[in-house]
Structures are given as C-alpha cells and as structure tokens.
Amino acid sequence: MKNLSGKFTPIMMFDVYQLFELLFDGVEKAREYIEESEKELKKIADHKWGNSNCYLKFNGEFFQFLISKEYDGEIRLHVWSKHEEVLETSFPLKDNKKYLENLQHHVHYIMSRYTQGYIICSDCGEEHKRDEIQNNRYFAGIYCEKCWNKTWKAIEAKETYN
C-alpha cells in the first residue's frame, strides 16, 4: 500500500447529538473511546500531527473539539471554530444525567449563538458580537474591549511567538 503520510488529514466527525449520546452512555467510556479511535485513525493514516482530529458538525459548520481528563479528575471540553475557541467548560467525571443534559443545552446554545455571529469573551464570559471583538485575540482566545484593554493587550504585546 502506498504511504499516504502527509497527503491528507484523517478526521472523526460527530454530530453534537451523537457526541452527547456517547457521553450519556458513560463520560469516561466516551472519552476513552474517542481517544483510542483517534489514535487508531492516525495510525492507519500514518498521521503524526498531535492536535485533535475530532470535529462536531453543527448548523452546517464544523468545529474541532477535544475532551481531556484533567489532574483534578474533571473532564474538560474544548470547542474551536477555524478562527477561535468557541467554548471551554469543565465537568465532573461522574456520570450525572441531569448535569449532562444541562451541559448539552449549554453547548447547543453557545454553538447556536456562534453560528448567529456571537461569541463569549474568553475572560469575562459575556456574549458579544463576533465582528466587534474580532481583533482582540491571544492564541485561541478572543476578548471583549474591556478585558482586552485591562489585561490581554499588554500580555499579547510582550509575546514573541517564537
């Protein structure tokens, strides 16, 4: 078989509802399944890149996501568009159906608002029109004017990006 390394990037695609079906079946079980499936996919494709190759499809848009287990035992969910982080949230590892239902509604709301042109400031958590704060960025974060001027503008100015 011809070596396809570097020829394409393998991905795993989930609908938001498919992801939550997995989580409702067991949070740790879902995280391990996604992590192991991603490793196998990268091995099959001889793909060495370290970033997550997991994507969510929502309202016709695609979002990269990562589910990680933190040192404190919590699970962290990151969701990115092709431009910025859309959502970062932590939740307990224990399987709690009511909590997961609330989280599902929260993720659905945030992603709906994003596809409608709104984003949450990565610092204060307030919602803003995306095009009004588009230039206030530091790595994957995006910041409202208040947070940008108070904290992040000075931090970004010192960054060498080396």
Secondary structure, DSSP 8 states (H G I E B T S, - for coil): ----TTT----EEEEHHHHHHHHHT-HHHHHHHHHHHHHHHHHHTT----S--EEEEETTEEEEEEEEE-TTSEEEEEEE-SSSEEEEEEEESS--HHHHHHHHHHHHHHHHHHHTTEEE-TTT--EEEGGGSTT-EETTEE--HHHIIIIIHHHHHH----
